[in-house]
Amino acid sequence: MIPNPAIVQAVEQLGYRVTVGDVAAQIGLDVGQAQQGLLALASDVGGHMQVANSGEIAYQFPQNLRGVLRNKYWRLRLQEWWQKIWKVLFYLIRISFGIVLLVSIVLVFLTIAIIITATNRDGDDRGDRGGGGFYMPYFWIGPDWFWVFYPDYDTRYRQRRRETSNLNFLEAIFSFLFGDGNPNIDLEDKRFSLIAATIRNNRGVVTAEQIAPYLDDLGEGYAQEYEDYMLPVLTRFNGQPLVSPEGHLVYHFPELQVSATQQQSRRVPAFLQELPYRFSAASSGQIMLGIGLGALNFVGLLVLGNLLADGLAAAQLGGLVAFVQGVYGLLLAYGVGFLLLPLVRYFWVQRRNRKISDRNQRRQARANLLASSDLVLQQKIAYASQFAARSTITKDDVVYSTDSDLLEQESQNPAQIDADWQRRLSGSP
């Protein structure tokens, strides 16, 4: 199986020499999964385990591990190829909705012009020269119409506007219709990464109150009083509860106390803050233009529907008019959906954002309680500090590595090996 991409990325970010705790803390991954993933990755790319005299293990990986993986797994090469293809396909999908809108407007008003022109011609043939005609606004035929295709359309076409968008017109139409995705799609990974960083900053021992600002469902009554909400954290990072003499619980995470490199405390926010949904990344000018074009298209469809209602125009004129009548239902469905979908999505975004705001406020309230800790919490933190520790596996601490033969290592460092065995035989830690 292809190694976990998140583990590969974590190893690269951490300098190719890591412990299980390093990887688990970096990406918020389950300790067991991190260990299995590192073992599998080391096996695939020829990595090595380095055992310290304390029994802790660091993993050393080659600098070109991604290239090794790419050469070994054809599926990985296929995935990278597909990602490149998908970027192009997705871009074409995004701009297609704007193209369909413009095509619809052109078809609708061109068909209206043909029908009205034919009607006026028939009137002229009958001697009715009342001066009828069809006027198409300059906006649709003038050169300024093509400015909407420029990526910096909002800057070029509206120089006086302060708000700009990185989207061109066609991309803005997609954003107006469907938004820009879930801003919290990686929320769980972010949550446990912050929790792991908090544990590490407190040198491997924390209280439940220090973790609560990053969690959501704390339960009520018995579950909250007895801190059942800590169970997923304990399971994920292989922690264990400790009971103070006063009967308070603190939580110890040995794997997160060990690192392969010297690391500074990581800055973490006081609480987990979810990002609100944006209605659209398009500028307000682009949104107003989209609404205007959608309304123009819808009004044109209503007018065209009235002209095509009896079917005589399509039967007499044929050609484009007959084609438009055949696809009129699709054009009308698109026209209605173009206006209705953003309206429904607007109220959906407002509802989701209210829930996100409520969760953020609850987590912030827990962070405020932690900041103004009472005597009980201070006692718990003081008790937890007794078990706090932070150790780094340096190359000087390594007594055995899988990159060379054991006998060779013993001959190079016999005193260290002998001392290590004597300590193990005597039962010393």
C-alpha positions in Angstrom: 0.0 0.0 0.0 1.1 3.6 -0.6 2.4 5.2 2.6 0.2 7.8 4.2 0.8 11.1 2.4 0.4 13.1 5.6 3.2 11.1 7.3 5.5 11.6 4.3 4.8 15.4 4.4 5.4 15.5 8.2 8.7 13.7 7.8 9.8 16.2 5.2 8.7 19.2 7.3 10.5 17.8 10.4 13.9 17.3 8.6 13.7 13.6 7.8 14.6 12.5 11.4 11.6 12.0 13.6 10.0 10.1 16.5 6.5 8.7 16.7 5.6 11.6 18.9 7.0 14.1 16.5 4.8 12.9 13.7 1.7 12.4 15.9 2.1 16.0 17.2 2.8 17.5 13.8 -0.4 16.2 12.1 -2.6 15.2 15.0 -2.4 11.5 14.0 -3.2 8.6 16.2 0.1 7.4 17.9 -0.5 3.8 16.8 -1.1 4.8 13.2 1.9 7.1 13.3 4.1 4.2 14.5 2.8 1.8 11.9 3.1 4.4 9.2 6.7 5.2 10.1 7.7 1.5 10.1 6.0 1.0 6.7 7.6 4.2 5.3 11.1 3.2 6.6 10.7 -0.2 5.0 9.7 1.3 1.6 12.4 3.9 1.3 15.3 2.3 3.2 15.0 4.3 6.4 16.7 3.4 9.6 15.7 3.1 13.2 18.0 4.6 15.8 17.7 3.3 19.3 18.8 5.5 22.2 20.2 4.2 25.5 16.8 5.1 27.1 15.1 2.6 24.7 13.4 5.4 22.7 13.5 5.1 18.9 14.1 7.7 16.2 13.6 7.2 12.5 16.1 8.5 10.0 14.9 8.8 6.3 16.7 9.7 3.1 16.4 13.2 1.8 15.0 11.9 -1.5 12.2 9.7 0.0 9.5 11.2 -2.2 11.5 10.3 -5.3 12.1 6.8 -4.0 8.3 6.4 -3.4 7.5 7.7 -6.8 9.8 5.2 -8.5 8.5 2.3 -6.4 4.7 2.9 -6.7 3.1 3.3 -10.1 -0.1 4.3 -8.3 1.7 7.3 -6.8 2.9 8.4 -10.2 -0.7 7.9 -11.5 -2.1 10.0 -8.7 0.3 12.8 -9.3 -0.6 12.7 -13.0 -4.3 12.7 -12.3 -4.0 15.6 -9.9 -2.4 17.7 -12.7 -5.2 16.6 -15.2 -7.9 17.2 -12.6 -6.7 20.8 -12.0 -7.3 21.5 -15.7 -10.6 19.7 -15.8 -11.9 21.4 -12.6 -10.9 24.8 -14.0 -12.9 24.0 -17.2 -15.9 22.9 -15.1 -15.7 26.1 -13.0 -15.6 28.5 -16.0 -18.3 26.4 -17.9 -21.1 27.9 -15.8 -20.2 31.4 -16.8 -19.9 30.4 -20.4 -23.3 28.7 -20.3 -24.8 32.0 -18.9 -23.3 34.1 -21.7 -24.3 31.6 -24.3 -27.8 31.5 -22.9 -28.1 35.3 -23.0 -26.8 35.4 -26.6 -29.1 32.7 -27.8 -32.1 34.2 -26.0 -31.7 37.7 -27.3 -30.6 36.7 -30.7 -33.7 34.5 -31.1 -35.9 37.3 -29.8 -34.3 39.6 -32.4 -34.9 37.1 -35.2 -38.5 36.6 -34.3 -39.3 40.3 -33.9 -37.4 41.1 -37.1 -39.4 38.4 -39.0 -42.6 39.8 -37.5 -41.8 43.3 -38.6 -40.8 42.2 -42.1 -44.2 40.4 -42.4 -45.8 43.7 -41.3 -43.9 45.6 -43.9 -44.9 43.2 -46.6 -48.5 43.8 -45.7 -48.0 47.6 -45.9 -47.7 48.0 -42.2 -44.6 50.2 -41.9 -45.1 51.3 -38.3 -41.4 51.6 -37.7 -41.1 48.5 -35.4 -37.6 47.1 -34.6 -35.4 45.5 -32.0 -32.7 47.3 -30.0 -29.9 45.3 -28.5 -28.0 47.3 -25.7 -24.5 48.4 -26.6 -23.2 46.5 -23.6 -23.6 43.3 -25.4 -22.0 44.2 -28.6 -19.4 46.8 -27.6 -15.7 46.1 -27.0 -16.1 46.6 -23.2 -18.0 43.3 -23.0 -14.7 41.4 -23.5 -13.1 42.9 -20.4 -14.9 40.4 -18.2 -12.6 37.7 -19.4 -9.5 39.3 -17.9 -8.2 37.9 -14.5 -7.9 41.5 -13.2 -11.2 42.5 -14.6 -12.3 44.1 -11.4 -9.3 46.4 -11.4 -9.4 47.3 -15.0 -13.1 47.7 -15.4 -13.7 49.3 -12.0 -10.7 51.4 -11.2 -12.4 53.3 -8.5 -13.4 50.2 -6.5 -11.3 49.4 -3.4 -12.4 45.8 -3.2 -10.6 43.5 -5.7 -10.9 39.8 -6.4 -8.3 37.3 -7.7 -11.1 35.6 -9.7 -11.8 36.5 -13.3 -15.4 36.9 -14.4 -16.1 33.2 -15.3 -14.5 32.0 -12.1 -16.5 34.5 -10.1 -19.8 33.1 -11.6 -18.9 29.6 -10.2 -18.0 31.1 -6.8 -21.3 33.1 -6.9 -23.3 29.9 -7.6 -21.5 27.3 -5.4 -19.3 29.2 -3.0 -15.7 28.2 -2.4 -15.8 25.0 -0.4 -15.7 24.2 3.3 -13.2 26.4 5.1 -13.0 23.9 8.0 -12.5 20.7 5.9 -9.4 19.8 7.9 -10.9 20.8 11.2 -10.3 17.4 13.0 -6.7 17.3 11.9 -6.3 20.9 13.1 -8.0 20.1 16.4 -5.8 17.2 17.3 -2.7 18.9 16.1 -3.4 21.8 18.4 -4.1 19.4 21.3 -0.8 17.6 20.7 1.0 20.9 20.6 -0.6 21.9 23.9 0.5 18.6 25.4 4.0 19.1 24.1 4.1 22.7 25.3 3.2 21.4 28.8 5.9 18.7 28.5 3.6 15.7 28.1 1.3 16.2 31.1 -2.0 18.2 31.0 -5.3 18.7 32.8 -8.6 18.4 31.1 -9.2 22.1 31.4 -6.2 22.8 29.2 -7.6 20.6 26.5 -11.3 21.5 26.7 -11.0 24.8 24.6 -10.1 22.6 21.6 -13.0 20.1 22.0 -16.7 20.4 21.1 -18.9 17.9 22.8 -18.0 17.8 26.5 -21.2 16.0 27.5 -23.2 17.0 30.5 -23.6 16.0 34.1 -21.7 12.8 34.9 -19.8 12.7 31.6 -18.4 16.2 32.0 -17.8 15.9 35.7 -15.7 12.8 35.3 -14.0 14.2 32.1 -15.2 11.5 29.8 -14.5 13.8 26.9 -10.8 13.1 27.4 -11.1 9.5 26.3 -10.7 10.2 22.6 -7.5 12.2 23.3 -6.1 9.5 25.5 -6.8 6.8 22.9 -5.4 8.9 20.1 -2.1 9.8 21.8 -1.7 6.7 24.0 -2.1 8.7 27.2 -2.9 7.5 30.7 -4.7 9.2 33.6 -3.0 9.9 36.9 -4.8 10.6 40.2 -3.5 13.3 42.5 -3.7 12.9 46.3 -6.7 15.2 46.3 -8.5 12.9 43.8 -8.0 15.1 40.8 -7.1 13.7 37.3 -4.2 14.7 35.2 -3.2 13.1 31.9 0.3 11.8 30.9 1.4 11.2 27.3 4.9 9.6 27.3 5.2 9.4 23.5 4.8 13.1 23.2 7.6 13.8 25.6 10.3 12.5 23.2 11.6 14.2 20.1 14.3 13.5 17.5 15.4 17.2 17.4 15.5 20.0 19.9 12.2 21.9 19.4 10.9 25.2 20.8 7.4 25.4 22.2 4.9 25.9 19.5 2.6 28.9 19.6 -1.1 27.7 19.7 -4.3 29.8 19.9 -6.1 29.9 23.2 -9.0 27.9 21.7 -9.9 26.2 18.4 -11.6 28.7 16.2 -13.7 27.6 13.2 -13.7 29.8 10.2 -17.0 31.1 9.0 -18.3 30.2 5.5 -17.9 32.9 2.9 -20.8 33.4 0.5 -18.4 34.0 -2.3 -14.8 34.9 -2.9 -15.9 37.1 -5.8 -15.9 40.9 -5.2 -19.2 42.6 -4.6 -18.9 44.2 -8.1 -18.6 40.7 -9.7 -21.5 39.5 -7.6 -23.7 42.4 -8.7 -22.7 41.8 -12.3 -23.6 38.1 -11.9 -27.0 39.0 -10.4 -27.6 41.5 -13.2 -26.7 39.0 -15.9 -28.8 36.3 -14.3 -31.8 38.6 -14.1 -31.4 39.8 -17.7 -31.2 36.2 -18.8 -34.3 35.3 -16.8 -36.3 38.2 -18.2 -35.2 37.4 -21.7 -36.3 33.8 -21.2 -39.8 35.0 -20.1 -40.1 37.2 -23.1 -38.8 34.4 -25.4 -41.2 31.9 -23.8 -44.1 34.2 -24.7 -43.0 34.5 -28.3 -42.5 30.7 -28.6 -45.7 29.7 -26.8 -47.8 28.9 -29.8 -45.0 27.2 -31.7 -45.7 29.1 -34.9 -42.4 31.1 -34.9 -40.3 27.9 -34.7 -42.4 26.2 -37.3 -42.2 29.1 -39.8 -38.6 30.2 -39.2 -36.9 26.9 -38.3 -33.1 27.0 -37.9 -31.9 28.7 -34.7 -35.4 29.5 -33.5 -36.4 25.8 -33.8 -33.2 24.8 -32.0 -33.8 27.3 -29.1 -37.4 26.1 -28.7 -36.1 22.5 -28.4 -33.7 23.5 -25.6 -35.9 26.1 -24.0 -36.7 24.0 -21.1 -33.0 23.5 -20.3 -32.3 27.2 -20.7 -35.2 28.1 -18.4 -34.1 25.5 -15.8 -30.6 27.0 -15.8 -32.0 30.6 -15.6 -34.2 29.8 -12.6 -31.4 27.8 -10.9 -28.9 30.6 -11.5 -31.0 32.9 -9.4 -32.5 30.5 -6.9 -29.3 28.5 -5.9 -27.3 31.5 -4.6 -30.4 32.7 -2.7 -30.9 29.3 -1.0 -27.2 29.0 -0.3 -27.1 32.5 1.2 -29.6 31.5 4.0 -27.8 28.1 4.4 -24.5 30.0 4.9 -26.1 32.3 7.5 -27.4 29.3 9.4 -24.1 27.4 9.4 -22.2 30.5 10.5 -24.5 31.0 13.5 -23.7 27.5 14.6 -20.0 28.0 14.1 -20.2 31.2 16.1 -21.9 29.4 18.9 -19.3 26.7 19.0 -16.5 29.3 18.9 -18.1 31.2 21.8 -18.4 28.0 24.0 -14.7 27.2 23.3 -13.6 30.7 24.1 -15.6 30.6 27.3 -13.6 27.5 28.4 -10.3 29.3 27.5 -11.4 32.2 29.6 -12.0 29.9 32.6 -8.6 28.4 32.1 -7.0 31.8 32.0 -8.6 32.7 35.3 -7.9 29.4 37.0 -9.2 28.7 40.5 -7.3 27.1 43.3 -8.4 23.5 42.3 -7.1 23.9 38.8 -3.8 25.4 40.1 -3.4 22.4 42.4 -4.0 20.0 39.4 -1.5 21.9 37.2 1.1 21.8 40.1 0.6 18.1 40.4 0.9 17.5 36.7 4.3 19.4 36.6 5.8 16.6 38.7 5.6 14.3 35.7 6.4 16.8 33.0 9.5 16.0 31.0 11.0 16.6 27.6 13.8 14.5 26.0 15.6 14.7 22.7 17.3 11.8 21.0 20.6 13.1 19.8 23.0 11.1 17.7 25.2 10.8 20.8 22.4 9.0 22.6 22.1 6.4 19.8 23.5 3.0 20.9 22.1 1.0 17.9 21.0 1.8 14.4 19.8 -0.4 11.6 22.0 1.3 9.1 25.0 -0.8 10.1 25.8 -4.2 11.6 25.5 -4.7 15.4 29.0 -6.3 15.7 30.5 -3.3 13.8 28.7 -0.9 16.2 29.9 -2.9 19.2 33.5 -2.7 18.0 33.2 1.1 17.5 31.7 1.8 20.8 32.2 -1.2 23.2 32.1 0.8 26.4 28.7 2.3 25.6 27.2 -1.1 24.6 28.6 -2.8 27.6 27.3 -0.2 30.0 23.9 -0.4 28.3 23.7 -4.1 28.8 24.9 -3.9 32.4 22.1 -1.4 33.1 19.5 -3.5 31.5 20.6 -6.7 33.4 20.6 -4.8 36.7 17.0 -3.6 35.9 18.0 0.1 36.0 16.0 2.4 33.8 
